[in-house]
Amino acid sequence: MFSFLLLNLFIQLSFQQDKFLWDGKDNKLTYTLQVESLNGTKFPDAEIFAVHNEYVQHEFSQLNWKIRNAKKLVIKIDNITEDIGGLVLSQKGTTYIQSIGGRKDDKWHIIQKDKPSCNIYGCEVGFVFADKKMKGEDYSKNGIKDTDLIFYYELSTNSKVYTFGKIEFEKEVYPLVICPGENWLNVYGGSEYLVNGTKGYSYKSFNKKHYLVPLYPFPSYAETFKCGMIKYVQGNILYIGYQYKKKRKGTNSLSDVHVDITKDKLVCSNDDKEEDYIIFIHHPGAGKDKEMVRVEPGSKIKLYLDQIVYLYNKKNTILKRIEENGVNYITTTTNGEKLQTTAISPSCRVIIDPPRGSLQLFYRGEIVNFPNNTKKGSNKVFYVGQEYFNKPLNFKCKIIFDKRSEVANNKNLSGFYMNKFFGVFIQMDRHKNRKEMESIKFDDTLEDFGKYKCLLKSTNDKLHNSQSLIERLGVIFIPDKSIKIVKDVKWDNYQSIAAGCDGVISNYAQIQDVVVNFDGGHAIYTYSKDHDMFAKSDKSLIVNISKLPDKNFNVKNVYITCIYIVGDVNATFYLYKNGAVEESKNNDPNYGFSFERQKIYLILIILLVGVIVIASMVLILYEKKRKRARRISKGESSGLSSTSSSESETKGTSETEKVEKVEKVEKIVKVGKIEKPKDMTPESISAIIKHEKRAHKSQETNW
């Protein structure tokens, strides 16, 4: 029993799958089509042909249908030169019932359509179901397996553009025209319609089948305006649009209205409201398409420099009729009105005057607020607190505007100048060099503190003239009181202490005051009070050690507070130093001066000893010479004497004198030590030598 149920289910599924599959490989039916205009005029010049050995394969996932080997027909309409606004396909010599995908009761169905058409009202291309019996919803019930014929057709032109008609307009006076929307193309045809650029303005009566779009030429040399394109099942494309012709400016040229966007409405007349207009914005230099952008009702209007705003008054007679009746607003052609040449001129053109603005600093998407104690035009001060310290920060510079009225609140001006120039965050050093900063970090090194600017950077080689309307911003980043930046310094000894602060920090701060505190309560000196105790040394302001009281300080630590002022904004901040003396020796404040005196004393002693040594040597030499002279004198005397007693006496006398003189010399020169006689001076020694020389000379003369 179970096997029977499975077999029965398999047969049913096979049958159901079978009915959703159609294969036209062996189909030999003959089917003839002809092209007509909307009013029934036939165009035999239209070329309809079947592509040899080319078949179309397609699956409709919504219906679970599979079509195999559908014959492909191509309808070339280049030879139709008349402005027909579209075409209709009708059978010629056959009586098949034709069905296509269509809309019924706001839902998509397979519907009967004896004459598929493609014109401004709607377009039915792709698959056509032809059968002698089945029609419309029969296909949903019975499937497509037994359909007599399914064929696929495409419209084609050599230019790949299918136009509804020709429209004339004056240069830069872009009229509203009717363009297809996403529901314009039939479903279940295997093709899709893609809107070119942004969607236009739509009324409820359009049912998303049409839009009102300004006709603008792009590129400038083109002769057709493209609303969108049909993309066929095999990927080839046909553009849909209008031919156009530019006219010379007439007597009733479009009026220009200049507005200040920070306070004025986008209207042609001050008595009007913006809601009274269909608004399109044209930007001559924007993007690859230079498209006209529609302003959504109630949305923020995004505006840019050099944009031109086109306003179309909704009270226009044709627009009122379109709003009521949709695309079928034309009920008669007696006055020569044609749907395909509908062109609604703008009421006026609005020229936006460049507004004044200013560069402002942003952090995390929010504008940075500065204290109000700075005068206009001067640098702003940013106090770096704990929340900004020792972490990477990303600041941005953006242009903002002061909106001076309520009507400006629905205008988005954040990128108004973006297509010409934009703000950049620049660091300025003392040499006025500029460095564009993406990220900065405030830490103990102080490297990223200081002067920054918000400046303008051009999108091309030269800044636009409107740059003069933008006020620049200068910002100085300094440590807040909550941040204590301390630098450790060390000195070898007391004499090398340089207790003080740098005179300037980069290009933004000068020293205002210095407080030096020697530990142990020895002394506290403040530059503002004890000016004479400080000296300038190599661009620093330090305590003059030589002026400290002559006390034997035993200093180990010095605490320094540096108070800086940012002159043009009158802001102050503090930096600190912890100084330490590494050695305890030679910390006497008078050590240096005592050492100098000791050197002088040592030199004097050495000189004095030298003088004494020289004088002693001179005396010794002098005594030796005198003794030698006496010996010579005694020898000669003994030769003349005849008695030994006199010789002995003389000898005894000589020995006695010798002993006395030796004793006298010993008193002057002692072994290992030289003494300066109390009454001996260089002058007295010199006098003695001279006296002895004279005496010796007198003796020689006597002899």
Secondary structure, DSSP 8 states (H G I E B T S, - for coil): -HHHHHHHHHHHHHHHHHHTEEE-TT------EEEE-TTS-B-TTSEEEEEEEEEEEEEETTTTEEEEEEEEEEEE-TT--S--SEEEEEESS---EEEEEEEETTEEEEEE-SS-EEESS-B--EEEEEESS--TTHHHHH-STT-SEEEEEEEE-TTSEEEEEEEEEETT---EEEEE-TTSB-SSSS-EEEESSS--B--GGGTTSEEEEE---SSTT-SEEEEEEEE-TTS-EEEEEEEEEEE---SS---EEEEETTT--S-SSTTS-GGGEEEEEE-TTSTTT--EEE--TTS-EE--TT-EEEEEETT-HHHHHHHHHGGG-----TT---GGG--B--SEEEEEE---EEEEEEETTEE----TTS-TTS-EEEEE-GGGBTSEE-EEEEEE----SGGGGGEE-TTTTTTTEEEEEEEE-TT--EEE-S-EEB-TT-TT-EEEEEEEEESSSS--GGGGGEE-EEEEEEE-TT---EEEEEESSGGG---EEESEETTTEEEEEEEEEEGGGTEEEETTT-GGGEEEETTEEEE-GGGS-SS-----EEEEEEEEEEGGGTEEEEEEEEEEES--TT--TTHHHHHHHHHHHHHHHHHHHHHHHHHHHHHHHHHHHHHHHHHHHHHHHHHH---HHHHHHHHHHHHHHHHHHHHHHHHHEETTEE---TT--HHHHHHHHHHHHHHHHHHHHH-
